Amino acid sequence: MNPLSNEQIVAEAEHGPVDLTPADAPVAGPAKPPKSALRMTLQAFLENKLAIAGLVLIVLLVLFCFLGPLLYHTEQIQTDLKGADLGPGGGHPLGTDDVGYDELGRLMAGGQSSLEIGVAAAIIATVFGTLWGAVAGYVGGFVDSVMMRIVDTFLAIPTLFLLLILAAIFSPSVGLLILVVSFGAWLTPARLVRGETLSLRTREYVQAVKMMGGGNRRAILRHIAPNAIGTIVVNATFQVADAILVVAALSYLGLGISPPHADWGNMLSNGTNFVQNGYWWMILPPGIAIMLAVIAFNFLGDALRDALEVRLRKR
């Protein structure tokens, strides 16, 4: 701090304290409030071009599958053998299949089943896996060992083999496929959340709940699970993409939804029977739809992971 000169001392005695700030010094404005975690996450998400592309693709697929049939009416129950195997054109933009179903209308109907099964199976698997992993990681000890050995046992069995057995035992339907796919999908979120819980259970706020007499249920549902939400949400988006692929694989192997109902997998399986005939319109549309859906949810999952990961956020 520079000492005051004699003139400054006299001036301060007569007129009060002297302002030593230079005349051209910038005036400090009010401090800006820090950005909230939600705002930072949203900003990082919107800055990711692949995230926007994935979100737009998902919205377009949902509109196509659920709003499309209201605008483009087709018969998807009764067959029309006279109009079978028609190429694109003549009132059928994507042609017809081997029993006369309009391919564009069937693509919409099949997309409804594929998306419904994928999203519902992902939600069930994520919720159950989250609770399983949170309980195992929080309680620890013998309970943790038993619960995770169960997870390891199911992980040792090839998922597709397990799903094939279940699908072969029971008659396939939308509800059953949701349960079958979610049965093989809950193992991954269980392991991920268990790892997060092992770290979170030692935090001060969780220890404070114990000291204040809070039970395990409150600690898990109110503190552990919400603080692992980043891992849970990101995994859920990947679970949707995986579920769509699993449903397509089961349907391709003949264990999907029974006709006249459809999904993209059995449409693709049916189309491969006519590869030698050159009926490309039975193969490309469902194949492209599956590919776009999986890519869209993977883009969304990657973007959410980057947005929710503090170390990757742009400050």
VEXPAKE-758137 format. One record per residue (C-alpha): x, y, z; residue in one letter; residue number from 1. Coordinates in nm, 2 decimals. Layout:
atom east X, north Y, up Z, residuo a, num NUM
...
END
This chain:
atom east 0.00, north 0.00, up 0.00, residuo m, num 1
atom east 0.15, north 0.34, up -0.11, residuo n, num 2
atom east 0.19, north 0.59, up 0.18, residuo p, num 3
atom east -0.01, north 0.91, up 0.15, residuo l, num 4
atom east 0.16, north 1.24, up 0.07, residuo s, num 5
atom east 0.14, north 1.55, up 0.29, residuo n, num 6
atom east -0.12, north 1.71, up 0.06, residuo e, num 7
atom east -0.33, north 1.40, up 0.06, residuo q, num 8
atom east -0.32, north 1.38, up 0.44, residuo i, num 9
atom east -0.44, north 1.75, up 0.47, residuo v, num 10
atom east -0.71, north 1.69, up 0.21, residuo a, num 11
atom east -0.83, north 1.39, up 0.39, residuo e, num 12
atom east -0.85, north 1.58, up 0.72, residuo a, num 13
atom east -1.05, north 1.86, up 0.57, residuo e, num 14
atom east -1.28, north 1.67, up 0.32, residuo h, num 15
atom east -1.28, north 1.31, up 0.43, residuo g, num 16
atom east -1.10, north 1.00, up 0.28, residuo p, num 17
atom east -0.94, north 1.05, up -0.05, residuo v, num 18
atom east -1.03, north 0.82, up -0.34, residuo d, num 19
atom east -0.71, north 0.69, up -0.48, residuo l, num 20
atom east -0.87, north 0.49, up -0.76, residuo t, num 21
atom east -0.75, north 0.61, up -1.11, residuo p, num 22
atom east -1.00, north 0.80, up -1.31, residuo a, num 23
atom east -0.98, north 0.55, up -1.60, residuo d, num 24
atom east -1.02, north 0.24, up -1.38, residuo a, num 25
atom east -1.31, north 0.02, up -1.48, residuo p, num 26
atom east -1.61, north 0.03, up -1.25, residuo v, num 27
atom east -1.68, north -0.32, up -1.11, residuo a, num 28
atom east -2.04, north -0.42, up -1.17, residuo g, num 29
atom east -2.25, north -0.65, up -0.96, residuo p, num 30
atom east -2.11, north -1.01, up -0.94, residuo a, num 31
atom east -2.29, north -1.25, up -1.18, residuo k, num 32
atom east -2.47, north -1.53, up -1.00, residuo p, num 33
atom east -2.31, north -1.87, up -1.07, residuo p, num 34
atom east -2.48, north -2.09, up -1.33, residuo k, num 35
atom east -2.70, north -2.37, up -1.19, residuo s, num 36
atom east -2.61, north -2.73, up -1.25, residuo a, num 37
atom east -2.92, north -2.77, up -1.47, residuo l, num 38
atom east -2.84, north -2.47, up -1.68, residuo r, num 39
atom east -2.48, north -2.59, up -1.73, residuo m, num 40
atom east -2.60, north -2.93, up -1.83, residuo t, num 41
atom east -2.86, north -2.79, up -2.07, residuo l, num 42
atom east -2.60, north -2.56, up -2.23, residuo q, num 43
atom east -2.35, north -2.84, up -2.27, residuo a, num 44
atom east -2.62, north -3.06, up -2.43, residuo f, num 45
atom east -2.74, north -2.79, up -2.68, residuo l, num 46
atom east -2.38, north -2.72, up -2.78, residuo e, num 47
atom east -2.34, north -3.08, up -2.90, residuo n, num 48
atom east -2.45, north -3.11, up -3.26, residuo k, num 49
atom east -2.48, north -3.49, up -3.25, residuo l, num 50
atom east -2.72, north -3.45, up -2.95, residuo a, num 51
atom east -2.94, north -3.22, up -3.15, residuo i, num 52
atom east -2.93, north -3.46, up -3.44, residuo a, num 53
atom east -3.02, north -3.76, up -3.22, residuo g, num 54
atom east -3.30, north -3.57, up -3.06, residuo l, num 55
atom east -3.44, north -3.46, up -3.39, residuo v, num 56
atom east -3.42, north -3.82, up -3.52, residuo l, num 57
atom east -3.61, north -3.96, up -3.22, residuo i, num 58
atom east -3.88, north -3.70, up -3.26, residuo v, num 59
atom east -3.92, north -3.77, up -3.63, residuo l, num 60
atom east -3.94, north -4.15, up -3.56, residuo l, num 61
atom east -4.20, north -4.10, up -3.30, residuo v, num 62
atom east -4.41, north -3.87, up -3.52, residuo l, num 63
atom east -4.37, north -4.12, up -3.81, residuo f, num 64
atom east -4.47, north -4.42, up -3.61, residuo c, num 65
atom east -4.75, north -4.28, up -3.40, residuo f, num 66
atom east -4.89, north -3.98, up -3.60, residuo l, num 67
atom east -4.82, north -4.13, up -3.94, residuo g, num 68
atom east -5.10, north -4.40, up -3.93, residuo p, num 69
atom east -5.35, north -4.12, up -3.85, residuo l, num 70
atom east -5.27, north -3.95, up -4.18, residuo l, num 71
atom east -5.18, north -4.26, up -4.39, residuo y, num 72
atom east -5.45, north -4.52, up -4.35, residuo h, num 73
atom east -5.37, north -4.88, up -4.45, residuo t, num 74
atom east -5.51, north -5.23, up -4.38, residuo e, num 75
atom east -5.27, north -5.42, up -4.16, residuo q, num 76
atom east -5.50, north -5.70, up -4.05, residuo i, num 77
atom east -5.67, north -5.85, up -4.36, residuo q, num 78
atom east -5.43, north -5.98, up -4.62, residuo t, num 79
atom east -5.46, north -5.90, up -4.99, residuo d, num 80
atom east -5.29, north -6.17, up -5.20, residuo l, num 81
atom east -5.39, north -6.00, up -5.53, residuo k, num 82
atom east -5.19, north -5.70, up -5.44, residuo g, num 83
atom east -4.88, north -5.89, up -5.30, residuo a, num 84
atom east -4.52, north -5.83, up -5.40, residuo d, num 85
atom east -4.60, north -5.49, up -5.57, residuo l, num 86
atom east -4.31, north -5.25, up -5.61, residuo g, num 87
atom east -4.31, north -4.89, up -5.50, residuo p, num 88
atom east -4.57, north -4.68, up -5.68, residuo g, num 89
atom east -4.94, north -4.72, up -5.77, residuo g, num 90
atom east -5.07, north -4.61, up -5.43, residuo g, num 91
atom east -4.81, north -4.79, up -5.24, residuo h, num 92
atom east -4.50, north -4.56, up -5.19, residuo p, num 93
atom east -4.29, north -4.85, up -5.05, residuo l, num 94
atom east -4.47, north -5.13, up -5.23, residuo g, num 95
atom east -4.64, north -5.43, up -5.06, residuo t, num 96
atom east -4.51, north -5.75, up -4.90, residuo d, num 97
atom east -4.58, north -6.11, up -4.98, residuo d, num 98
atom east -4.93, north -6.11, up -4.84, residuo v, num 99
atom east -5.03, north -5.77, up -4.97, residuo g, num 100
atom east -4.96, north -5.55, up -4.66, residuo y, num 101
atom east -4.86, north -5.19, up -4.75, residuo d, num 102
atom east -4.50, north -5.16, up -4.66, residuo e, num 103
atom east -4.51, north -4.80, up -4.55, residuo l, num 104
atom east -4.81, north -4.86, up -4.33, residuo g, num 105
atom east -4.65, north -5.17, up -4.19, residuo r, num 106
atom east -4.33, north -4.98, up -4.12, residuo l, num 107
atom east -4.53, north -4.74, up -3.91, residuo m, num 108
atom east -4.71, north -5.01, up -3.72, residuo a, num 109
atom east -4.39, north -5.21, up -3.67, residuo g, num 110
atom east -4.21, north -4.90, up -3.54, residuo g, num 111
atom east -4.48, north -4.86, up -3.27, residuo q, num 112
atom east -4.41, north -5.21, up -3.14, residuo s, num 113
atom east -4.03, north -5.17, up -3.16, residuo s, num 114
atom east -4.02, north -4.83, up -2.98, residuo l, num 115
atom east -4.28, north -4.93, up -2.72, residuo e, num 116
atom east -4.09, north -5.25, up -2.63, residuo i, num 117
atom east -3.75, north -5.07, up -2.64, residuo g, num 118
atom east -3.86, north -4.78, up -2.42, residuo v, num 119
atom east -4.07, north -4.98, up -2.17, residuo a, num 120
atom east -3.80, north -5.25, up -2.13, residuo a, num 121
atom east -3.53, north -4.99, up -2.07, residuo a, num 122
atom east -3.75, north -4.82, up -1.81, residuo i, num 123
atom east -3.82, north -5.14, up -1.62, residuo i, num 124
atom east -3.46, north -5.26, up -1.64, residuo a, num 125
atom east -3.32, north -4.92, up -1.53, residuo t, num 126
atom east -3.56, north -4.89, up -1.23, residuo v, num 127
atom east -3.51, north -5.25, up -1.11, residuo f, num 128
atom east -3.14, north -5.24, up -1.17, residuo g, num 129
atom east -3.10, north -4.91, up -1.00, residuo t, num 130
atom east -3.28, north -5.03, up -0.68, residuo l, num 131
atom east -3.09, north -5.36, up -0.68, residuo w, num 132
atom east -2.75, north -5.19, up -0.72, residuo g, num 133
atom east -2.83, north -4.92, up -0.47, residuo a, num 134
atom east -2.94, north -5.16, up -0.20, residuo v, num 135
atom east -2.64, north -5.39, up -0.26, residuo a, num 136
atom east -2.39, north -5.10, up -0.25, residuo g, num 137
atom east -2.54, north -4.92, up 0.05, residuo y, num 138
atom east -2.59, north -5.22, up 0.28, residuo v, num 139
atom east -2.26, north -5.39, up 0.18, residuo g, num 140
atom east -2.12, north -5.69, up 0.35, residuo g, num 141
atom east -2.29, north -6.03, up 0.31, residuo f, num 142
atom east -2.60, north -5.88, up 0.15, residuo v, num 143
atom east -2.38, north -5.71, up -0.12, residuo d, num 144
atom east -2.19, north -6.03, up -0.18, residuo s, num 145
atom east -2.51, north -6.24, up -0.23, residuo v, num 146
atom east -2.68, north -5.99, up -0.45, residuo m, num 147
atom east -2.39, north -5.93, up -0.68, residuo m, num 148
atom east -2.32, north -6.30, up -0.71, residuo r, num 149
atom east -2.67, north -6.33, up -0.85, residuo i, num 150
atom east -2.59, north -6.06, up -1.10, residuo v, num 151
atom east -2.26, north -6.23, up -1.19, residuo d, num 152
atom east -2.44, north -6.56, up -1.24, residuo t, num 153
atom east -2.68, north -6.41, up -1.50, residuo f, num 154
atom east -2.40, north -6.22, up -1.66, residuo l, num 155
atom east -2.21, north -6.55, up -1.72, residuo a, num 156
atom east -2.50, north -6.67, up -1.93, residuo i, num 157
atom east -2.51, north -6.53, up -2.29, residuo p, num 158
atom east -2.79, north -6.28, up -2.29, residuo t, num 159
atom east -2.92, north -6.38, up -2.63, residuo l, num 160
atom east -2.92, north -6.75, up -2.54, residuo f, num 161
atom east -3.12, north -6.67, up -2.22, residuo l, num 162
atom east -3.37, north -6.46, up -2.41, residuo l, num 163
atom east -3.41, north -6.73, up -2.68, residuo l, num 164
atom east -3.50, north -6.98, up -2.41, residuo i, num 165
atom east -3.75, north -6.75, up -2.25, residuo l, num 166
atom east -3.91, north -6.64, up -2.58, residuo a, num 167
atom east -3.93, north -7.01, up -2.69, residuo a, num 168
atom east -4.11, north -7.11, up -2.36, residuo i, num 169
atom east -4.37, north -6.84, up -2.36, residuo f, num 170
atom east -4.59, north -6.72, up -2.65, residuo s, num 171
atom east -4.45, north -6.39, up -2.78, residuo p, num 172
atom east -4.65, north -6.07, up -2.73, residuo s, num 173
atom east -4.56, north -5.71, up -2.67, residuo v, num 174
atom east -4.60, north -5.74, up -2.29, residuo g, num 175
atom east -4.40, north -6.06, up -2.28, residuo l, num 176
atom east -4.12, north -5.92, up -2.50, residuo l, num 177
atom east -4.10, north -5.62, up -2.27, residuo i, num 178
atom east -4.05, north -5.85, up -1.97, residuo l, num 179
atom east -3.81, north -6.08, up -2.15, residuo v, num 180
atom east -3.59, north -5.80, up -2.28, residuo v, num 181
atom east -3.59, north -5.61, up -1.94, residuo s, num 182
atom east -3.50, north -5.94, up -1.77, residuo f, num 183
atom east -3.17, north -5.95, up -1.95, residuo g, num 184
atom east -3.10, north -5.58, up -1.94, residuo a, num 185
atom east -3.12, north -5.49, up -1.57, residuo w, num 186
atom east -2.78, north -5.64, up -1.49, residuo l, num 187
atom east -2.58, north -5.36, up -1.64, residuo t, num 188
atom east -2.75, north -5.07, up -1.45, residuo p, num 189
atom east -2.73, north -5.28, up -1.13, residuo a, num 190
atom east -2.35, north -5.30, up -1.15, residuo r, num 191
atom east -2.31, north -4.93, up -1.25, residuo l, num 192
atom east -2.53, north -4.80, up -0.97, residuo v, num 193
atom east -2.37, north -5.03, up -0.71, residuo r, num 194
atom east -2.03, north -4.88, up -0.80, residuo g, num 195
atom east -2.17, north -4.53, up -0.77, residuo e, num 196
atom east -2.34, north -4.62, up -0.43, residuo t, num 197
atom east -2.01, north -4.75, up -0.29, residuo l, num 198
atom east -1.87, north -4.40, up -0.34, residuo s, num 199
atom east -2.18, north -4.20, up -0.24, residuo l, num 200
atom east -2.25, north -4.39, up 0.09, residuo r, num 201
atom east -1.94, north -4.24, up 0.25, residuo t, num 202
atom east -2.04, north -3.88, up 0.17, residuo r, num 203
atom east -2.12, north -3.64, up 0.45, residuo e, num 204
atom east -2.49, north -3.59, up 0.37, residuo y, num 205
atom east -2.55, north -3.97, up 0.37, residuo v, num 206
atom east -2.36, north -4.01, up 0.71, residuo q, num 207
atom east -2.58, north -3.72, up 0.84, residuo a, num 208
atom east -2.89, north -3.91, up 0.76, residuo v, num 209
atom east -2.77, north -4.21, up 0.96, residuo k, num 210
atom east -2.68, north -3.98, up 1.26, residuo m, num 211
atom east -3.02, north -3.82, up 1.25, residuo m, num 212
atom east -3.19, north -4.16, up 1.27, residuo g, num 213
atom east -3.29, north -4.19, up 0.90, residuo g, num 214
atom east -3.35, north -4.54, up 0.77, residuo g, num 215
atom east -3.18, north -4.72, up 0.48, residuo n, num 216
atom east -3.48, north -4.66, up 0.26, residuo r, num 217
atom east -3.47, north -4.29, up 0.30, residuo r, num 218
atom east -3.09, north -4.28, up 0.24, residuo a, num 219
atom east -3.12, north -4.49, up -0.08, residuo i, num 220
atom east -3.43, north -4.32, up -0.23, residuo l, num 221
atom east -3.37, north -3.96, up -0.13, residuo r, num 222
atom east -2.99, north -3.93, up -0.14, residuo h, num 223
atom east -2.82, north -4.22, up -0.32, residuo i, num 224
atom east -3.04, north -4.27, up -0.62, residuo a, num 225
atom east -3.09, north -3.90, up -0.70, residuo p, num 226
atom east -2.71, north -3.83, up -0.69, residuo n, num 227
atom east -2.65, north -4.12, up -0.93, residuo a, num 228
atom east -2.90, north -3.98, up -1.17, residuo i, num 229
atom east -2.64, north -3.90, up -1.43, residuo g, num 230
atom east -2.52, north -4.26, up -1.46, residuo t, num 231
atom east -2.88, north -4.38, up -1.45, residuo i, num 232
atom east -3.01, north -4.15, up -1.73, residuo v, num 233
atom east -2.72, north -4.21, up -1.96, residuo v, num 234
atom east -2.74, north -4.59, up -1.92, residuo n, num 235
atom east -3.12, north -4.57, up -1.98, residuo a, num 236
atom east -3.07, north -4.42, up -2.33, residuo t, num 237
atom east -2.83, north -4.69, up -2.43, residuo f, num 238
atom east -3.07, north -4.95, up -2.29, residuo q, num 239
atom east -3.34, north -4.83, up -2.53, residuo v, num 240
atom east -3.10, north -4.87, up -2.83, residuo a, num 241
atom east -2.99, north -5.22, up -2.70, residuo d, num 242
atom east -3.36, north -5.32, up -2.65, residuo a, num 243
atom east -3.45, north -5.23, up -3.00, residuo i, num 244
atom east -3.17, north -5.44, up -3.14, residuo l, num 245
atom east -3.26, north -5.73, up -2.91, residuo v, num 246
atom east -3.62, north -5.72, up -3.02, residuo v, num 247
atom east -3.51, north -5.71, up -3.38, residuo a, num 248
atom east -3.28, north -6.01, up -3.33, residuo a, num 249
atom east -3.55, north -6.22, up -3.16, residuo l, num 250
atom east -3.80, north -6.13, up -3.43, residuo s, num 251
atom east -3.54, north -6.21, up -3.70, residuo y, num 252
atom east -3.50, north -6.55, up -3.55, residuo l, num 253
atom east -3.88, north -6.61, up -3.55, residuo g, num 254
atom east -3.94, north -6.54, up -3.18, residuo l, num 255
atom east -4.09, north -6.20, up -3.21, residuo g, num 256
atom east -4.45, north -6.07, up -3.23, residuo i, num 257
atom east -4.68, north -6.31, up -3.42, residuo s, num 258
atom east -4.85, north -6.19, up -3.74, residuo p, num 259
atom east -5.06, north -5.99, up -3.82, residuo p, num 260
atom east -4.88, north -5.77, up -3.57, residuo h, num 261
atom east -4.54, north -5.65, up -3.68, residuo a, num 262
atom east -4.22, north -5.50, up -3.56, residuo d, num 263
atom east -3.91, north -5.40, up -3.76, residuo w, num 264
atom east -3.73, north -5.72, up -3.68, residuo g, num 265
atom east -3.99, north -5.96, up -3.83, residuo n, num 266
atom east -4.03, north -5.73, up -4.13, residuo m, num 267
atom east -3.66, north -5.76, up -4.20, residuo l, num 268
atom east -3.67, north -6.13, up -4.14, residuo s, num 269
atom east -3.96, north -6.17, up -4.38, residuo n, num 270
atom east -3.78, north -5.95, up -4.64, residuo g, num 271
atom east -3.47, north -6.17, up -4.64, residuo t, num 272
atom east -3.68, north -6.45, up -4.79, residuo n, num 273
atom east -3.71, north -6.25, up -5.11, residuo f, num 274
atom east -3.35, north -6.13, up -5.15, residuo v, num 275
atom east -3.31, north -6.35, up -5.46, residuo q, num 276
atom east -3.62, north -6.19, up -5.62, residuo n, num 277
atom east -3.48, north -5.84, up -5.59, residuo g, num 278
atom east -3.76, north -5.71, up -5.36, residuo y, num 279
atom east -3.54, north -5.45, up -5.19, residuo w, num 280
atom east -3.84, north -5.26, up -5.06, residuo w, num 281
atom east -3.90, north -5.54, up -4.81, residuo m, num 282
atom east -3.55, north -5.52, up -4.66, residuo i, num 283
atom east -3.41, north -5.16, up -4.68, residuo l, num 284
atom east -3.69, north -4.97, up -4.50, residuo p, num 285
atom east -3.70, north -5.18, up -4.18, residuo p, num 286
atom east -3.32, north -5.21, up -4.18, residuo g, num 287
atom east -3.28, north -4.83, up -4.22, residuo i, num 288
atom east -3.54, north -4.77, up -3.95, residuo a, num 289
atom east -3.36, north -4.99, up -3.70, residuo i, num 290
atom east -3.03, north -4.83, up -3.78, residuo m, num 291
atom east -3.16, north -4.48, up -3.74, residuo l, num 292
atom east -3.33, north -4.56, up -3.41, residuo a, num 293
atom east -3.02, north -4.71, up -3.26, residuo v, num 294
atom east -2.79, north -4.43, up -3.39, residuo i, num 295
atom east -3.03, north -4.16, up -3.25, residuo a, num 296
atom east -3.05, north -4.31, up -2.90, residuo f, num 297
atom east -2.67, north -4.36, up -2.90, residuo n, num 298
atom east -2.61, north -4.00, up -3.00, residuo f, num 299
atom east -2.85, north -3.89, up -2.72, residuo l, num 300
atom east -2.67, north -4.11, up -2.47, residuo g, num 301
atom east -2.33, north -3.98, up -2.56, residuo d, num 302
atom east -2.45, north -3.62, up -2.54, residuo a, num 303
atom east -2.61, north -3.68, up -2.20, residuo l, num 304
atom east -2.29, north -3.85, up -2.07, residuo r, num 305
atom east -2.08, north -3.55, up -2.18, residuo d, num 306
atom east -2.33, north -3.29, up -2.04, residuo a, num 307
atom east -2.37, north -3.46, up -1.70, residuo l, num 308
atom east -2.00, north -3.54, up -1.66, residuo e, num 309
atom east -1.86, north -3.24, up -1.47, residuo v, num 310
atom east -1.50, north -3.30, up -1.60, residuo r, num 311
atom east -1.62, north -3.27, up -1.96, residuo l, num 312
atom east -1.84, north -2.96, up -1.92, residuo r, num 313
atom east -1.73, north -2.64, up -2.08, residuo k, num 314
atom east -1.68, north -2.38, up -1.81, residuo r, num 315
END
